[in-house]
Amino acid sequence: MIKIAVGTMSELKLKFMKNVSGDIGLDVEFVPAKVPSSVSEQPITDEETKSGSINRAKLALKEVKDVQVGLGIEVGYHKNEDNRYEIFC
């Protein structure tokens, strides 16, 4: 089993990750960690969303003991070709 520190306390995000890992046959335990993204509350650029994810992953890995991997999930928005905002992770 792989233990993964996840930089979120969101039950929805954790449930999604558990479902996906189960669907693809991974034996994973996700350990949530309350860590900051160090970006704005609602990122609106690809760069900011990526930075927030990386920050959460690094901090979760430091925060949680006895894990092999840190994972950060950040939800952001960006403008599409039609100049409308779309959600992405």
PDB file of N, CA, C and O in Angstrom:
ATOM      1  N   MET A   1       0.848  -1.190   0.000  1.00  0.00           N
ATOM      2  CA  MET A   1       0.000   0.000   0.000  1.00  0.00           C
ATOM      3  C   MET A   1       0.883   1.240   0.000  1.00  0.00           C
ATOM      4  O   MET A   1       1.901   1.300   0.691  1.00  0.00           O
ATOM      5  N   ILE A   2       0.473   2.228  -0.789  1.00  0.00           N
ATOM      6  CA  ILE A   2       1.161   3.514  -0.831  1.00  0.00           C
ATOM      7  C   ILE A   2       0.355   4.498   0.019  1.00  0.00           C
ATOM      8  O   ILE A   2      -0.862   4.610  -0.129  1.00  0.00           O
ATOM      9  N   LYS A   3       1.048   5.205   0.909  1.00  0.00           N
ATOM     10  CA  LYS A   3       0.412   6.261   1.697  1.00  0.00           C
ATOM     11  C   LYS A   3       0.755   7.593   1.071  1.00  0.00           C
ATOM     12  O   LYS A   3       1.921   7.906   0.830  1.00  0.00           O
ATOM     13  N   ILE A   4      -0.289   8.380   0.809  1.00  0.00           N
ATOM     14  CA  ILE A   4      -0.121   9.669   0.148  1.00  0.00           C
ATOM     15  C   ILE A   4      -0.680  10.776   1.041  1.00  0.00           C
ATOM     16  O   ILE A   4      -1.841  10.732   1.448  1.00  0.00           O
ATOM     17  N   ALA A   5       0.154  11.758   1.338  1.00  0.00           N
ATOM     18  CA  ALA A   5      -0.299  12.948   2.044  1.00  0.00           C
ATOM     19  C   ALA A   5      -0.962  13.869   1.032  1.00  0.00           C
ATOM     20  O   ALA A   5      -0.376  14.187  -0.003  1.00  0.00           O
ATOM     21  N   VAL A   6      -2.177  14.295   1.327  1.00  0.00           N
ATOM     22  CA  VAL A   6      -2.927  15.146   0.401  1.00  0.00           C
ATOM     23  C   VAL A   6      -3.168  16.498   1.061  1.00  0.00           C
ATOM     24  O   VAL A   6      -3.690  16.565   2.174  1.00  0.00           O
ATOM     25  N   GLY A   7      -2.795  17.561   0.384  1.00  0.00           N
ATOM     26  CA  GLY A   7      -2.942  18.906   0.918  1.00  0.00           C
ATOM     27  C   GLY A   7      -4.334  19.458   0.799  1.00  0.00           C
ATOM     28  O   GLY A   7      -4.544  20.499   0.176  1.00  0.00           O
ATOM     29  N   THR A   8      -5.304  18.762   1.398  1.00  0.00           N
ATOM     30  CA  THR A   8      -6.688  19.229   1.420  1.00  0.00           C
ATOM     31  C   THR A   8      -7.435  18.536   2.550  1.00  0.00           C
ATOM     32  O   THR A   8      -7.077  17.435   2.968  1.00  0.00           O
ATOM     33  N   MET A   9      -8.463  19.188   3.029  1.00  0.00           N
ATOM     34  CA  MET A   9      -9.372  18.586   4.002  1.00  0.00           C
ATOM     35  C   MET A   9     -10.755  18.406   3.364  1.00  0.00           C
ATOM     36  O   MET A   9     -11.700  17.996   4.038  1.00  0.00           O
ATOM     37  N   SER A  10     -10.872  18.708   2.087  1.00  0.00           N
ATOM     38  CA  SER A  10     -12.142  18.627   1.374  1.00  0.00           C
ATOM     39  C   SER A  10     -12.590  17.178   1.230  1.00  0.00           C
ATOM     40  O   SER A  10     -11.927  16.371   0.578  1.00  0.00           O
ATOM     41  N   GLU A  11     -13.709  16.863   1.839  1.00  0.00           N
ATOM     42  CA  GLU A  11     -14.256  15.511   1.745  1.00  0.00           C
ATOM     43  C   GLU A  11     -14.573  15.142   0.297  1.00  0.00           C
ATOM     44  O   GLU A  11     -14.390  13.993  -0.106  1.00  0.00           O
ATOM     45  N   LEU A  12     -15.041  16.102  -0.474  1.00  0.00           N
ATOM     46  CA  LEU A  12     -15.383  15.846  -1.874  1.00  0.00           C
ATOM     47  C   LEU A  12     -14.138  15.465  -2.679  1.00  0.00           C
ATOM     48  O   LEU A  12     -14.167  14.502  -3.446  1.00  0.00           O
ATOM     49  N   LYS A  13     -13.050  16.213  -2.509  1.00  0.00           N
ATOM     50  CA  LYS A  13     -11.815  15.911  -3.226  1.00  0.00           C
ATOM     51  C   LYS A  13     -11.248  14.562  -2.788  1.00  0.00           C
ATOM     52  O   LYS A  13     -10.799  13.776  -3.622  1.00  0.00           O
ATOM     53  N   LEU A  14     -11.267  14.291  -1.479  1.00  0.00           N
ATOM     54  CA  LEU A  14     -10.755  13.018  -0.968  1.00  0.00           C
ATOM     55  C   LEU A  14     -11.582  11.843  -1.483  1.00  0.00           C
ATOM     56  O   LEU A  14     -11.031  10.808  -1.857  1.00  0.00           O
ATOM     57  N   LYS A  15     -12.900  12.003  -1.501  1.00  0.00           N
ATOM     58  CA  LYS A  15     -13.775  10.944  -2.007  1.00  0.00           C
ATOM     59  C   LYS A  15     -13.499  10.679  -3.487  1.00  0.00           C
ATOM     60  O   LYS A  15     -13.446   9.527  -3.916  1.00  0.00           O
ATOM     61  N   PHE A  16     -13.325  11.734  -4.252  1.00  0.00           N
ATOM     62  CA  PHE A  16     -13.033  11.598  -5.676  1.00  0.00           C
ATOM     63  C   PHE A  16     -11.732  10.821  -5.882  1.00  0.00           C
ATOM     64  O   PHE A  16     -11.674   9.912  -6.710  1.00  0.00           O
ATOM     65  N   MET A  17     -10.690  11.180  -5.129  1.00  0.00           N
ATOM     66  CA  MET A  17      -9.403  10.494  -5.272  1.00  0.00           C
ATOM     67  C   MET A  17      -9.505   9.020  -4.879  1.00  0.00           C
ATOM     68  O   MET A  17      -8.905   8.163  -5.528  1.00  0.00           O
ATOM     69  N   LYS A  18     -10.254   8.727  -3.831  1.00  0.00           N
ATOM     70  CA  LYS A  18     -10.455   7.326  -3.419  1.00  0.00           C
ATOM     71  C   LYS A  18     -11.189   6.547  -4.505  1.00  0.00           C
ATOM     72  O   LYS A  18     -10.826   5.411  -4.812  1.00  0.00           O
ATOM     73  N   ASN A  19     -12.209   7.152  -5.080  1.00  0.00           N
ATOM     74  CA  ASN A  19     -12.960   6.485  -6.143  1.00  0.00           C
ATOM     75  C   ASN A  19     -12.088   6.216  -7.370  1.00  0.00           C
ATOM     76  O   ASN A  19     -12.111   5.117  -7.925  1.00  0.00           O
ATOM     77  N   VAL A  20     -11.332   7.210  -7.782  1.00  0.00           N
ATOM     78  CA  VAL A  20     -10.483   7.060  -8.962  1.00  0.00           C
ATOM     79  C   VAL A  20      -9.403   6.010  -8.710  1.00  0.00           C
ATOM     80  O   VAL A  20      -9.177   5.143  -9.554  1.00  0.00           O
ATOM     81  N   SER A  21      -8.741   6.078  -7.572  1.00  0.00           N
ATOM     82  CA  SER A  21      -7.675   5.104  -7.284  1.00  0.00           C
ATOM     83  C   SER A  21      -8.238   3.685  -7.227  1.00  0.00           C
ATOM     84  O   SER A  21      -7.591   2.743  -7.682  1.00  0.00           O
ATOM     85  N   GLY A  22      -9.431   3.531  -6.674  1.00  0.00           N
ATOM     86  CA  GLY A  22     -10.072   2.220  -6.648  1.00  0.00           C
ATOM     87  C   GLY A  22     -10.434   1.734  -8.037  1.00  0.00           C
ATOM     88  O   GLY A  22     -10.267   0.556  -8.351  1.00  0.00           O
ATOM     89  N   ASP A  23     -10.931   2.639  -8.869  1.00  0.00           N
ATOM     90  CA  ASP A  23     -11.312   2.282 -10.233  1.00  0.00           C
ATOM     91  C   ASP A  23     -10.129   1.783 -11.060  1.00  0.00           C
ATOM     92  O   ASP A  23     -10.290   0.927 -11.930  1.00  0.00           O
ATOM     93  N   ILE A  24      -8.943   2.322 -10.785  1.00  0.00           N
ATOM     94  CA  ILE A  24      -7.777   1.896 -11.567  1.00  0.00           C
ATOM     95  C   ILE A  24      -6.932   0.860 -10.827  1.00  0.00           C
ATOM     96  O   ILE A  24      -5.842   0.503 -11.274  1.00  0.00           O
ATOM     97  N   GLY A  25      -7.446   0.381  -9.688  1.00  0.00           N
ATOM     98  CA  GLY A  25      -6.817  -0.732  -8.988  1.00  0.00           C
ATOM     99  C   GLY A  25      -5.602  -0.397  -8.145  1.00  0.00           C
ATOM    100  O   GLY A  25      -4.754  -1.260  -7.921  1.00  0.00           O
ATOM    101  N   LEU A  26      -5.497   0.843  -7.670  1.00  0.00           N
ATOM    102  CA  LEU A  26      -4.370   1.212  -6.811  1.00  0.00           C
ATOM    103  C   LEU A  26      -4.701   0.946  -5.349  1.00  0.00           C
ATOM    104  O   LEU A  26      -5.814   1.215  -4.898  1.00  0.00           O
ATOM    105  N   ASP A  27      -3.740   0.423  -4.621  1.00  0.00           N
ATOM    106  CA  ASP A  27      -3.873   0.201  -3.188  1.00  0.00           C
ATOM    107  C   ASP A  27      -3.257   1.410  -2.488  1.00  0.00           C
ATOM    108  O   ASP A  27      -2.053   1.442  -2.229  1.00  0.00           O
ATOM    109  N   VAL A  28      -4.095   2.406  -2.184  1.00  0.00           N
ATOM    110  CA  VAL A  28      -3.624   3.704  -1.695  1.00  0.00           C
ATOM    111  C   VAL A  28      -4.385   4.106  -0.443  1.00  0.00           C
ATOM    112  O   VAL A  28      -5.590   3.881  -0.327  1.00  0.00           O
ATOM    113  N   GLU A  29      -3.661   4.703   0.488  1.00  0.00           N
ATOM    114  CA  GLU A  29      -4.289   5.353   1.637  1.00  0.00           C
ATOM    115  C   GLU A  29      -3.997   6.839   1.527  1.00  0.00           C
ATOM    116  O   GLU A  29      -2.833   7.238   1.477  1.00  0.00           O
ATOM    117  N   PHE A  30      -5.035   7.665   1.487  1.00  0.00           N
ATOM    118  CA  PHE A  30      -4.875   9.112   1.425  1.00  0.00           C
ATOM    119  C   PHE A  30      -4.969   9.677   2.837  1.00  0.00           C
ATOM    120  O   PHE A  30      -5.919   9.393   3.567  1.00  0.00           O
ATOM    121  N   VAL A  31      -3.975  10.480   3.216  1.00  0.00           N
ATOM    122  CA  VAL A  31      -3.943  11.100   4.533  1.00  0.00           C
ATOM    123  C   VAL A  31      -4.084  12.606   4.339  1.00  0.00           C
ATOM    124  O   VAL A  31      -3.154  13.251   3.854  1.00  0.00           O
ATOM    125  N   PRO A  32      -5.238  13.183   4.711  1.00  0.00           N
ATOM    126  CA  PRO A  32      -5.450  14.610   4.490  1.00  0.00           C
ATOM    127  C   PRO A  32      -4.604  15.465   5.429  1.00  0.00           C
ATOM    128  O   PRO A  32      -4.307  15.069   6.556  1.00  0.00           O
ATOM    129  N   ALA A  33      -4.226  16.635   4.945  1.00  0.00           N
ATOM    130  CA  ALA A  33      -3.460  17.595   5.742  1.00  0.00           C
ATOM    131  C   ALA A  33      -3.986  18.991   5.470  1.00  0.00           C
ATOM    132  O   ALA A  33      -4.160  19.386   4.317  1.00  0.00           O
ATOM    133  N   LYS A  34      -4.237  19.729   6.526  1.00  0.00           N
ATOM    134  CA  LYS A  34      -4.702  21.104   6.376  1.00  0.00           C
ATOM    135  C   LYS A  34      -3.478  21.993   6.182  1.00  0.00           C
ATOM    136  O   LYS A  34      -2.781  22.327   7.140  1.00  0.00           O
ATOM    137  N   VAL A  35      -3.228  22.365   4.942  1.00  0.00           N
ATOM    138  CA  VAL A  35      -2.071  23.186   4.592  1.00  0.00           C
ATOM    139  C   VAL A  35      -2.512  24.305   3.651  1.00  0.00           C
ATOM    140  O   VAL A  35      -3.469  24.138   2.895  1.00  0.00           O
ATOM    141  N   PRO A  36      -1.824  25.439   3.694  1.00  0.00           N
ATOM    142  CA  PRO A  36      -2.187  26.547   2.804  1.00  0.00           C
ATOM    143  C   PRO A  36      -1.646  26.347   1.399  1.00  0.00           C
ATOM    144  O   PRO A  36      -0.648  25.658   1.185  1.00  0.00           O
ATOM    145  N   SER A  37      -2.327  26.964   0.455  1.00  0.00           N
ATOM    146  CA  SER A  37      -1.849  26.930  -0.930  1.00  0.00           C
ATOM    147  C   SER A  37      -0.858  28.060  -1.194  1.00  0.00           C
ATOM    148  O   SER A  37      -0.055  27.990  -2.125  1.00  0.00           O
ATOM    149  N   SER A  38      -0.921  29.089  -0.374  1.00  0.00           N
ATOM    150  CA  SER A  38      -0.075  30.283  -0.521  1.00  0.00           C
ATOM    151  C   SER A  38      -0.333  31.033  -1.833  1.00  0.00           C
ATOM    152  O   SER A  38       0.536  31.751  -2.327  1.00  0.00           O
ATOM    153  N   VAL A  39      -1.530  30.861  -2.386  1.00  0.00           N
ATOM    154  CA  VAL A  39      -1.987  31.658  -3.529  1.00  0.00           C
ATOM    155  C   VAL A  39      -3.344  32.235  -3.153  1.00  0.00           C
ATOM    156  O   VAL A  39      -3.832  31.990  -2.049  1.00  0.00           O
ATOM    157  N   SER A  40      -3.957  32.991  -4.041  1.00  0.00           N
ATOM    158  CA  SER A  40      -5.241  33.609  -3.723  1.00  0.00           C
ATOM    159  C   SER A  40      -6.312  32.546  -3.455  1.00  0.00           C
ATOM    160  O   SER A  40      -6.204  31.402  -3.897  1.00  0.00           O
ATOM    161  N   GLU A  41      -7.330  32.954  -2.730  1.00  0.00           N
ATOM    162  CA  GLU A  41      -8.410  32.034  -2.344  1.00  0.00           C
ATOM    163  C   GLU A  41      -9.025  31.337  -3.556  1.00  0.00           C
ATOM    164  O   GLU A  41      -9.364  30.155  -3.492  1.00  0.00           O
ATOM    165  N   GLN A  42      -9.168  32.063  -4.648  1.00  0.00           N
ATOM    166  CA  GLN A  42      -9.703  31.476  -5.875  1.00  0.00           C
ATOM    167  C   GLN A  42      -8.778  31.811  -7.034  1.00  0.00           C
ATOM    168  O   GLN A  42      -8.910  32.871  -7.646  1.00  0.00           O
ATOM    169  N   PRO A  43      -7.833  30.908  -7.347  1.00  0.00           N
ATOM    170  CA  PRO A  43      -6.900  31.180  -8.447  1.00  0.00           C
ATOM    171  C   PRO A  43      -7.622  31.368  -9.781  1.00  0.00           C
ATOM    172  O   PRO A  43      -8.613  30.696 -10.068  1.00  0.00           O
ATOM    173  N   ILE A  44      -7.103  32.297 -10.591  1.00  0.00           N
ATOM    174  CA  ILE A  44      -7.729  32.527 -11.898  1.00  0.00           C
ATOM    175  C   ILE A  44      -6.732  32.426 -13.041  1.00  0.00           C
ATOM    176  O   ILE A  44      -7.031  32.832 -14.165  1.00  0.00           O
ATOM    177  N   THR A  45      -5.552  31.889 -12.764  1.00  0.00           N
ATOM    178  CA  THR A  45      -4.598  31.645 -13.851  1.00  0.00           C
ATOM    179  C   THR A  45      -4.045  30.232 -13.720  1.00  0.00           C
ATOM    180  O   THR A  45      -4.053  29.650 -12.636  1.00  0.00           O
ATOM    181  N   ASP A  46      -3.571  29.692 -14.820  1.00  0.00           N
ATOM    182  CA  ASP A  46      -2.950  28.370 -14.811  1.00  0.00           C
ATOM    183  C   ASP A  46      -1.743  28.355 -13.879  1.00  0.00           C
ATOM    184  O   ASP A  46      -1.546  27.410 -13.115  1.00  0.00           O
ATOM    185  N   GLU A  47      -0.937  29.415 -13.952  1.00  0.00           N
ATOM    186  CA  GLU A  47       0.286  29.477 -13.160  1.00  0.00           C
ATOM    187  C   GLU A  47      -0.015  29.468 -11.666  1.00  0.00           C
ATOM    188  O   GLU A  47       0.636  28.765 -10.894  1.00  0.00           O
ATOM    189  N   GLU A  48      -1.006  30.256 -11.270  1.00  0.00           N
ATOM    190  CA  GLU A  48      -1.362  30.335  -9.852  1.00  0.00           C
ATOM    191  C   GLU A  48      -1.932  29.013  -9.355  1.00  0.00           C
ATOM    192  O   GLU A  48      -1.624  28.583  -8.243  1.00  0.00           O
ATOM    193  N   THR A  49      -2.752  28.374 -10.162  1.00  0.00           N
ATOM    194  CA  THR A  49      -3.329  27.088  -9.783  1.00  0.00           C
ATOM    195  C   THR A  49      -2.241  26.028  -9.652  1.00  0.00           C
ATOM    196  O   THR A  49      -2.245  25.241  -8.705  1.00  0.00           O
ATOM    197  N   LYS A  50      -1.319  26.010 -10.594  1.00  0.00           N
ATOM    198  CA  LYS A  50      -0.207  25.059 -10.534  1.00  0.00           C
ATOM    199  C   LYS A  50       0.656  25.317  -9.295  1.00  0.00           C
ATOM    200  O   LYS A  50       1.031  24.377  -8.594  1.00  0.00           O
ATOM    201  N   SER A  51       0.967  26.578  -9.027  1.00  0.00           N
ATOM    202  CA  SER A  51       1.767  26.924  -7.844  1.00  0.00           C
ATOM    203  C   SER A  51       1.070  26.496  -6.561  1.00  0.00           C
ATOM    204  O   SER A  51       1.705  25.964  -5.650  1.00  0.00           O
ATOM    205  N   GLY A  52      -0.230  26.728  -6.490  1.00  0.00           N
ATOM    206  CA  GLY A  52      -0.999  26.326  -5.304  1.00  0.00           C
ATOM    207  C   GLY A  52      -0.965  24.827  -5.088  1.00  0.00           C
ATOM    208  O   GLY A  52      -0.840  24.364  -3.954  1.00  0.00           O
ATOM    209  N   SER A  53      -1.074  24.067  -6.160  1.00  0.00           N
ATOM    210  CA  SER A  53      -1.014  22.607  -6.067  1.00  0.00           C
ATOM    211  C   SER A  53       0.350  22.135  -5.582  1.00  0.00           C
ATOM    212  O   SER A  53       0.448  21.262  -4.720  1.00  0.00           O
ATOM    213  N   ILE A  54       1.392  22.718  -6.142  1.00  0.00           N
ATOM    214  CA  ILE A  54       2.755  22.346  -5.745  1.00  0.00           C
ATOM    215  C   ILE A  54       3.003  22.705  -4.280  1.00  0.00           C
ATOM    216  O   ILE A  54       3.572  21.911  -3.531  1.00  0.00           O
ATOM    217  N   ASN A  55       2.576  23.896  -3.877  1.00  0.00           N
ATOM    218  CA  ASN A  55       2.743  24.314  -2.482  1.00  0.00           C
ATOM    219  C   ASN A  55       2.032  23.357  -1.533  1.00  0.00           C
ATOM    220  O   ASN A  55       2.597  22.961  -0.514  1.00  0.00           O
ATOM    221  N   ARG A  56       0.808  22.987  -1.858  1.00  0.00           N
ATOM    222  CA  ARG A  56       0.051  22.059  -1.004  1.00  0.00           C
ATOM    223  C   ARG A  56       0.731  20.688  -0.931  1.00  0.00           C
ATOM    224  O   ARG A  56       0.788  20.082   0.139  1.00  0.00           O
ATOM    225  N   ALA A  57       1.238  20.206  -2.048  1.00  0.00           N
ATOM    226  CA  ALA A  57       1.902  18.900  -2.067  1.00  0.00           C
ATOM    227  C   ALA A  57       3.145  18.902  -1.187  1.00  0.00           C
ATOM    228  O   ALA A  57       3.349  17.987  -0.390  1.00  0.00           O
ATOM    229  N   LYS A  58       3.970  19.926  -1.331  1.00  0.00           N
ATOM    230  CA  LYS A  58       5.198  20.014  -0.544  1.00  0.00           C
ATOM    231  C   LYS A  58       4.901  20.125   0.950  1.00  0.00           C
ATOM    232  O   LYS A  58       5.532  19.450   1.764  1.00  0.00           O
ATOM    233  N   LEU A  59       3.945  20.974   1.308  1.00  0.00           N
ATOM    234  CA  LEU A  59       3.615  21.155   2.710  1.00  0.00           C
ATOM    235  C   LEU A  59       2.958  19.920   3.313  1.00  0.00           C
ATOM    236  O   LEU A  59       3.213  19.581   4.469  1.00  0.00           O
ATOM    237  N   ALA A  60       2.118  19.250   2.540  1.00  0.00           N
ATOM    238  CA  ALA A  60       1.482  18.017   3.032  1.00  0.00           C
ATOM    239  C   ALA A  60       2.534  16.951   3.294  1.00  0.00           C
ATOM    240  O   ALA A  60       2.454  16.228   4.287  1.00  0.00           O
ATOM    241  N   LEU A  61       3.507  16.849   2.418  1.00  0.00           N
ATOM    242  CA  LEU A  61       4.577  15.868   2.580  1.00  0.00           C
ATOM    243  C   LEU A  61       5.382  16.141   3.850  1.00  0.00           C
ATOM    244  O   LEU A  61       5.802  15.204   4.530  1.00  0.00           O
ATOM    245  N   LYS A  62       5.598  17.420   4.174  1.00  0.00           N
ATOM    246  CA  LYS A  62       6.300  17.781   5.409  1.00  0.00           C
ATOM    247  C   LYS A  62       5.442  17.544   6.646  1.00  0.00           C
ATOM    248  O   LYS A  62       5.945  17.140   7.694  1.00  0.00           O
ATOM    249  N   GLU A  63       4.148  17.797   6.516  1.00  0.00           N
ATOM    250  CA  GLU A  63       3.212  17.747   7.639  1.00  0.00           C
ATOM    251  C   GLU A  63       2.901  16.321   8.099  1.00  0.00           C
ATOM    252  O   GLU A  63       2.799  16.063   9.298  1.00  0.00           O
ATOM    253  N   VAL A  64       2.752  15.418   7.168  1.00  0.00           N
ATOM    254  CA  VAL A  64       2.311  14.052   7.478  1.00  0.00           C
ATOM    255  C   VAL A  64       3.521  13.119   7.536  1.00  0.00           C
ATOM    256  O   VAL A  64       4.350  13.105   6.626  1.00  0.00           O
ATOM    257  N   LYS A  65       3.609  12.351   8.602  1.00  0.00           N
ATOM    258  CA  LYS A  65       4.730  11.425   8.772  1.00  0.00           C
ATOM    259  C   LYS A  65       4.411  10.080   8.127  1.00  0.00           C
ATOM    260  O   LYS A  65       3.250   9.705   7.964  1.00  0.00           O
ATOM    261  N   ASP A  66       5.463   9.376   7.770  1.00  0.00           N
ATOM    262  CA  ASP A  66       5.353   8.009   7.241  1.00  0.00           C
ATOM    263  C   ASP A  66       4.532   7.906   5.953  1.00  0.00           C
ATOM    264  O   ASP A  66       3.736   6.981   5.787  1.00  0.00           O
ATOM    265  N   VAL A  67       4.731   8.852   5.054  1.00  0.00           N
ATOM    266  CA  VAL A  67       4.100   8.783   3.736  1.00  0.00           C
ATOM    267  C   VAL A  67       5.193   8.802   2.673  1.00  0.00           C
ATOM    268  O   VAL A  67       6.298   9.287   2.914  1.00  0.00           O
ATOM    269  N   GLN A  68       4.876   8.276   1.509  1.00  0.00           N
ATOM    270  CA  GLN A  68       5.845   8.219   0.421  1.00  0.00           C
ATOM    271  C   GLN A  68       5.702   9.359  -0.576  1.00  0.00           C
ATOM    272  O   GLN A  68       6.652   9.695  -1.282  1.00  0.00           O
ATOM    273  N   VAL A  69       4.517   9.951  -0.632  1.00  0.00           N
ATOM    274  CA  VAL A  69       4.210  10.932  -1.679  1.00  0.00           C
ATOM    275  C   VAL A  69       3.358  12.061  -1.097  1.00  0.00           C
ATOM    276  O   VAL A  69       2.545  11.842  -0.198  1.00  0.00           O
ATOM    277  N   GLY A  70       3.557  13.261  -1.621  1.00  0.00           N
ATOM    278  CA  GLY A  70       2.696  14.388  -1.300  1.00  0.00           C
ATOM    279  C   GLY A  70       1.919  14.782  -2.546  1.00  0.00           C
ATOM    280  O   GLY A  70       2.472  14.812  -3.646  1.00  0.00           O
ATOM    281  N   LEU A  71       0.645  15.082  -2.376  1.00  0.00           N
ATOM    282  CA  LEU A  71      -0.217  15.440  -3.496  1.00  0.00           C
ATOM    283  C   LEU A  71      -0.951  16.733  -3.159  1.00  0.00           C
ATOM    284  O   LEU A  71      -1.491  16.884  -2.062  1.00  0.00           O
ATOM    285  N   GLY A  72      -0.965  17.650  -4.098  1.00  0.00           N
ATOM    286  CA  GLY A  72      -1.696  18.895  -3.913  1.00  0.00           C
ATOM    287  C   GLY A  72      -2.754  19.044  -4.984  1.00  0.00           C
ATOM    288  O   GLY A  72      -2.511  18.779  -6.162  1.00  0.00           O
ATOM    289  N   ILE A  73      -3.923  19.470  -4.563  1.00  0.00           N
ATOM    290  CA  ILE A  73      -5.017  19.689  -5.514  1.00  0.00           C
ATOM    291  C   ILE A  73      -5.506  21.120  -5.329  1.00  0.00           C
ATOM    292  O   ILE A  73      -5.852  21.534  -4.223  1.00  0.00           O
ATOM    293  N   GLU A  74      -5.528  21.855  -6.410  1.00  0.00           N
ATOM    294  CA  GLU A  74      -5.997  23.232  -6.384  1.00  0.00           C
ATOM    295  C   GLU A  74      -6.985  23.402  -7.534  1.00  0.00           C
ATOM    296  O   GLU A  74      -6.716  22.987  -8.661  1.00  0.00           O
ATOM    297  N   VAL A  75      -8.109  24.007  -7.245  1.00  0.00           N
ATOM    298  CA  VAL A  75      -9.113  24.271  -8.278  1.00  0.00           C
ATOM    299  C   VAL A  75      -9.004  25.744  -8.661  1.00  0.00           C
ATOM    300  O   VAL A  75      -8.970  26.623  -7.800  1.00  0.00           O
ATOM    301  N   GLY A  76      -8.950  25.992  -9.955  1.00  0.00           N
ATOM    302  CA  GLY A  76      -8.847  27.361 -10.428  1.00  0.00           C
ATOM    303  C   GLY A  76      -9.736  27.597 -11.630  1.00  0.00           C
ATOM    304  O   GLY A  76     -10.461  26.706 -12.073  1.00  0.00           O
ATOM    305  N   TYR A  77      -9.669  28.783 -12.139  1.00  0.00           N
ATOM    306  CA  TYR A  77     -10.444  29.164 -13.317  1.00  0.00           C
ATOM    307  C   TYR A  77      -9.498  29.783 -14.334  1.00  0.00           C
ATOM    308  O   TYR A  77      -8.502  30.405 -13.966  1.00  0.00           O
ATOM    309  N   HIS A  78      -9.806  29.613 -15.601  1.00  0.00           N
ATOM    310  CA  HIS A  78      -9.050  30.284 -16.650  1.00  0.00           C
ATOM    311  C   HIS A  78      -9.993  30.614 -17.793  1.00  0.00           C
ATOM    312  O   HIS A  78     -11.052  30.003 -17.941  1.00  0.00           O
ATOM    313  N   LYS A  79      -9.595  31.582 -18.593  1.00  0.00           N
ATOM    314  CA  LYS A  79     -10.423  31.979 -19.731  1.00  0.00           C
ATOM    315  C   LYS A  79     -10.171  31.038 -20.895  1.00  0.00           C
ATOM    316  O   LYS A  79      -9.027  30.710 -21.209  1.00  0.00           O
ATOM    317  N   ASN A  80     -11.257  30.605 -21.533  1.00  0.00           N
ATOM    318  CA  ASN A  80     -11.136  29.736 -22.702  1.00  0.00           C
ATOM    319  C   ASN A  80     -11.080  30.573 -23.973  1.00  0.00           C
ATOM    320  O   ASN A  80     -10.986  31.799 -23.919  1.00  0.00           O
ATOM    321  N   GLU A  81     -11.138  29.893 -25.119  1.00  0.00           N
ATOM    322  CA  GLU A  81     -11.059  30.581 -26.414  1.00  0.00           C
ATOM    323  C   GLU A  81     -12.189  31.583 -26.629  1.00  0.00           C
ATOM    324  O   GLU A  81     -12.037  32.548 -27.378  1.00  0.00           O
ATOM    325  N   ASP A  82     -13.326  31.348 -25.965  1.00  0.00           N
ATOM    326  CA  ASP A  82     -14.474  32.248 -26.088  1.00  0.00           C
ATOM    327  C   ASP A  82     -14.450  33.388 -25.055  1.00  0.00           C
ATOM    328  O   ASP A  82     -15.422  34.128 -24.902  1.00  0.00           O
ATOM    329  N   ASN A  83     -13.317  33.506 -24.353  1.00  0.00           N
ATOM    330  CA  ASN A  83     -13.150  34.530 -23.318  1.00  0.00           C
ATOM    331  C   ASN A  83     -14.106  34.332 -22.144  1.00  0.00           C
ATOM    332  O   ASN A  83     -14.491  35.294 -21.480  1.00  0.00           O
ATOM    333  N   ARG A  84     -14.483  33.081 -21.896  1.00  0.00           N
ATOM    334  CA  ARG A  84     -15.326  32.717 -20.767  1.00  0.00           C
ATOM    335  C   ARG A  84     -14.499  31.890 -19.798  1.00  0.00           C
ATOM    336  O   ARG A  84     -13.578  31.182 -20.206  1.00  0.00           O
ATOM    337  N   TYR A  85     -14.828  31.979 -18.514  1.00  0.00           N
ATOM    338  CA  TYR A  85     -14.070  31.238 -17.512  1.00  0.00           C
ATOM    339  C   TYR A  85     -14.520  29.783 -17.441  1.00  0.00           C
ATOM    340  O   TYR A  85     -15.709  29.471 -17.506  1.00  0.00           O
ATOM    341  N   GLU A  86     -13.526  28.902 -17.306  1.00  0.00           N
ATOM    342  CA  GLU A  86     -13.768  27.474 -17.116  1.00  0.00           C
ATOM    343  C   GLU A  86     -13.046  27.030 -15.852  1.00  0.00           C
ATOM    344  O   GLU A  86     -12.002  27.582 -15.504  1.00  0.00           O
ATOM    345  N   ILE A  87     -13.590  26.047 -15.173  1.00  0.00           N
ATOM    346  CA  ILE A  87     -12.959  25.498 -13.977  1.00  0.00           C
ATOM    347  C   ILE A  87     -11.976  24.418 -14.381  1.00  0.00           C
ATOM    348  O   ILE A  87     -12.219  23.688 -15.342  1.00  0.00           O
ATOM    349  N   PHE A  88     -10.872  24.305 -13.664  1.00  0.00           N
ATOM    350  CA  PHE A  88      -9.904  23.247 -13.900  1.00  0.00           C
ATOM    351  C   PHE A  88      -9.118  22.988 -12.625  1.00  0.00           C
ATOM    352  O   PHE A  88      -9.131  23.797 -11.697  1.00  0.00           O
ATOM    353  N   CYS A  89      -8.437  21.855 -12.591  1.00  0.00           N
ATOM    354  CA  CYS A  89      -7.594  21.483 -11.435  1.00  0.00           C
ATOM    355  C   CYS A  89      -6.165  21.324 -11.892  1.00  0.00           C
ATOM    356  O   CYS A  89      -5.289  21.015 -11.085  1.00  0.00           O
TER     357      CYS A  89
END
